[in-house]
Amino acid sequence: MSQHTHPTYDVAIVGAGAAGLMAAIWAARGGAKVVLLDGQSKAGGKILISGGGRCNVLPIESCDPVESSFHTSGSRNVLKRFFKTWRLPEIQDFVRWELDVPLVEEDDNKLFPESGKARDVRDGLVREAEQCGATITYDWRVAAIDKPTPKTESDCFVLHAEDERQIVAKKVILATGGESVPSTGSDGFGYRLAKVLGHKSVPTFPALAPLTTNDSDLTDLAGLSLPVSWRAVVSGKEVASGERSFLFTHKGFSGPAVLDASHYAIRDNAEILIAWEGNTRQDWIDFLQSRARRNVSKTVADVLPNRLAALLVKRSGVRGEMRCGNLTRSTFDALLDQLCDFRLPISGHRGFAVAEVTGGGVTLESIDPSTLESRKTPGLYLCGEILDVFGDIGGFNFQWAFISGRLAGECAAKVE
Ligand SMILES: Cc1cc2nc3c(=O)[nH]c(=O)nc-3n(C[C@H](O)[C@H](O)[C@H](O)COP(=O)(O)OP(=O)(O)OC[C@H]3O[C@@H](n4cnc5c(N)ncnc54)[C@H](O)[C@@H]3O)c2cc1C
């Protein structure tokens, strides 16, 4: 074995976000000498801004099947296996009792720290990683990683900082995140590190991102929020649907419904169809027919916010003062199209600058699904958002970061 003059560790983890911190805890608990490197001056920058600074740390309950809240272009069976390694109630207990962060339930299946402070989650992870014996080193941005090669007779990885500093490690975990909100430190450089080490990636795209519109009638409704059901349609075929709240903004559309639907529009160019207040065509038919003598404008405004109701009636071409009972078949249909199949006029999206996550990334085929070890570079593990997995709004992305971080940390700490 070659002798190194640089600090030497069993496991070096690149990136002190949710996944890297969790990996550090479990690698250190497994008995490994662990260093966690981050290019920023603090850990978990993204945790701190999550959930509007309150951190929606996990969902309350899993959907059935569990992996339906997650997206990958890889194998769904592989995804399913990950979720069996650490069940949601156990992760919740871990956050409550081992990170010492009491949690409260909120509407829409969300768990937040009782304190309302995302910082408590970040601090809990840092405290636990350090108590388990991991060393966290800030302002240490990894610029390159040399893998063990027979040529250099080294059985270790060498991690190079942007200056002259080096660290030597038997195993490396890449937890560098995606490329959304690059000011938090995850700027996509991790994909380049992964590529140099032989990994394939699927093209990345902003996900959970607000959408934009040029339709000024709609941006004039900025601030208005209401429940909707949405459908994503590609070439006339429905590819996804959901029910959540919708928000009009000065630039377009946001809120959980739009964020969940956004990647279908961004990646697949899907049309997004909205049913305001989640009412179906049949609900509206029954409602309008039961008020045959009432005028259309007032009847629609009985269900929808006034300004939205007025706009939709106007756009349907129906005269608002008409009685519901006098609507012809074609005017009825035109009105129903506005009320429950409203095509969002999307001009674009707000991009990686504000997207909550990155879709795409290092393929699941590049890793061994039972350990998260690279198939291309033995001794290297990948976890968190750098992989081609992301979740819906609702704490699912931290769930993925925690599950994958734990698995990578535990497996990297094992001595063969
Ligand atoms: C505004 C916003 C709100 C969100 N809210 C929620 C929420 O409420 N609930 C939820 O579940 N998810 C939420 N998310 C998503 C969630 O924050 C991420 O999915 C999750 O943090 C990803 O964890 P990660 O550890 O994989 O990556 P990151 O948290 O991005 O961590 C990667 C780390 O790697 C470091 N790094 C990168 N490259 C290098 C390098 N070359 N050398 C050294 N260090 C490097 C970075 O500095 C960073 O600290 C939100 C995201 C955003 C942007």
The ligand as an ORCA input file, in Angstrom:
! r2SCAN-3c Opt
* xyz 0 1
  C     -36.513     26.594     -2.124
  C     -36.522     25.116     -1.841
  C     -37.434     24.596     -0.935
  C     -37.461     23.212     -0.700
  N     -38.330     22.730      0.221
  C     -38.374     21.399      0.475
  C     -39.221     20.872      1.488
  O     -39.891     21.636      2.216
  N     -39.265     19.520      1.647
  C     -38.498     18.664      0.897
  O     -38.570     17.441      1.078
  N     -37.631     19.144     -0.023
  C     -37.541     20.481     -0.251
  N     -36.665     20.965     -1.169
  C     -35.773     20.010     -1.883
  C     -34.634     19.573     -0.953
  O     -34.101     20.706     -0.317
  C     -33.539     18.852     -1.755
  O     -34.107     17.847     -2.543
  C     -32.508     18.232     -0.826
  O     -31.957     19.227     -0.009
  C     -31.406     17.542     -1.627
  O     -30.446     17.084     -0.722
  P     -28.998     16.677     -1.221
  O     -28.220     16.444      0.026
  O     -29.059     15.619     -2.229
  O     -28.423     17.961     -1.979
  P     -28.161     19.443     -1.408
  O     -29.024     19.752     -0.256
  O     -28.238     20.325     -2.592
  O     -26.667     19.386     -0.846
  C     -25.559     19.272     -1.686
  C     -24.362     19.870     -0.959
  O     -23.195     19.582     -1.728
  C     -22.331     20.697     -1.678
  N     -21.464     20.615     -2.865
  C     -21.847     20.616     -4.166
  N     -20.758     20.473     -4.962
  C     -19.690     20.366     -4.135
  C     -18.291     20.189     -4.354
  N     -17.775     20.105     -5.580
  N     -17.470     20.109     -3.286
  C     -17.970     20.192     -2.015
  N     -19.291     20.382     -1.754
  C     -20.127     20.453     -2.800
  C     -23.263     21.892     -1.666
  O     -22.637     23.030     -1.108
  C     -24.422     21.387     -0.804
  O     -24.245     21.719      0.553
  C     -36.572     22.344     -1.392
  C     -35.648     22.876     -2.278
  C     -35.604     24.256     -2.502
  C     -34.577     24.800     -3.456
*
